[in-house]
Amino acid sequence: MPANQTINQPTYQSTYQSTWTTERLALLKSGFEAGLSCREIAASIGVSRNAVIGKISRLNLTRDKAGVRGPSRKAADTRPRMKAHTMLRQFLLKPVATAEPEPIEEIDTIHNGHACSLFELTKERCRWPINTPGAADFCFCGNTPLNGMPYCAGHSRMAYRVSSR
């Protein structure tokens, strides 16, 4: 192609219209300064809430730490508010009202005349292990268990203790 010849490039007319016109920006800033929420600003401008949040972020608009709120929210609830750490401190320091602890019964000696091995173990025998597994004298209690439980009365008291928090 000769050097003095130019390529004709078509010129396009842009049909893109910016979402953020000067009017919308003015409405965004005035709504933000008035303390409106992003949802309220978006509804008045005619854009999405996310578009408002993004534009506020790009414009570096910030509110003070207390946050400006509309009067409608404050008028609805005038109760004093506690901070979370204050409520937590009050909860932790509050004395716990507990019922009188049940007297601890002396654990009767568990009659162990029915010791059985793993092969003799059934649903009708207490499954409490006695001694260390692998030891020569290892066995299971073998007494009659409580109804619906795996252990006899004595071993159930040992297994199912209520924590003393």
N, C-alpha and C positions, 0 to 999 in steps of 0.2 A: 504494500500500500504506500502510495507516495506520501512524503512528509507533510506536504501542504494541504492534504485532504483531511477533513475532519469527519468524524463519525457523527451522524445525526442521532442524538439521543432524544427520545421523546420526553417532553416535559409533562409532569403529572401535577394535576391540581390536587392538593391534599384536602380530603374531606374530613379529616380528623379534627374534632372539636375537643378542646380540653375540658375535663370534668370540673376543674377548678378555675372558674372564671373569677374576675376581680370581685364581682358581686357575691359569689359564693364564699370567697375568702373573707370578705368583710362580714358576712353573716356568721361564718365559722368563728372568727375572732370575737365578735360581739357576744355570741352565744357562750363561748368558752369563758369570757370575762364575767358574764352574768351568772356563771355557775351551773349552766345546764349540763345534763349528762350527754354522753356521746350519742346515745340513742335519740334523745330529744333534739339535738343539733342535726343529726342525720335526717330525721323526719321533717324538720323545717326547711332544710336545704334541698332535699330530694335525692340524697345519695345514701349509700350503705353505711352502717355503723363502722365497719372495718375501714372504709375509705376515710371517715372522719378521724379515727384513731391513728391511721397512718399519716394523714396530713398534719395532725397535731404533733406527732413525733418528728416529722421532717421539719416542721417550723420551730421545733424545740420549745413549744409552749409548755409551761409547767404551772401547777397550782401549788400553793403553800401546803405544808405537811398536814394541816388541819383539814384541808379540802373544803372547797366552797360547795355548799349544797343549797338547793332550792328550799324555800320556806315550807313547802308542802310536806317534806319528810320530817322536819323538826317539829312542826305543829302537831303531827300525828302522835308523836311519842315524846313526852317531856320528862320521863323518868331519868334520874341520874344513872349514868353508865359506869360500870366498873371495868377496869382493864383486866385482861386475861390473867396476868401474873398476880394481881391482887386477889382475884377469885381463887386461883390455885393455892396461894398462900393461906387464905382463910380455910379452904377445904383441908389442906394438909395439917394445919394447926388445930383444927376443930377436934375436940375430944370425941372419941368414938364411944357411943353408948352401946355397951354390950350387955347381954343377959348374964346372969350369974353362971359361971362355968359349972358344968356338971361335975359332980364329984367323980374322981377317977377311981374306978373299981380296981381293986387289986387283981391282977391277972392270975387267975387260978392256974395251978400247975396243969399243963395240958397232958391228959392221960395218953400215953403213947404206947399202948400195948398192941396196936394194930398196924405197926409199921409194914410197909409194902415196897416192893421194887417197882421200877417203871413198867415192867411187863404185867404186874398185878394191878396197876392203877386203873380205876374205872370212875364213872360219874358218881358212884355211890361211896367214894372214898375221898378223904381230904388230900389235896394236892400240895400241901405245904412241904417244901424240901427241908430235910434235916441233914445237916452236915454239909460238907463241900462236895460238889459234883466231882466225880472221879476218885473220891476217897473210897477205901474199902468198905467203910460202914455207912455210905450214903444211902438214904432211903426217903420215902415220903411218909407223912403222918399216918394216913390210912384210916383215921377216925371217921365217923359219919358226918358229912357236911351239913351245913344249914340248908334249908330249902332254897334251891335256885342259886346257891353260892358254891364256889369251888373249895372253900375251906370250912373246917369245923368251927364251933363257936369261939374257942380260944384263939385260933389263928385268924379268924375274921376280925376280932378285936384288934389284933396286931396289924393286920393288913389295911384296914379301913379306918384309920385314926383321923379325927377331925383336926385340922391344923389349928394351932393356937396363935393366930395372928393378932 
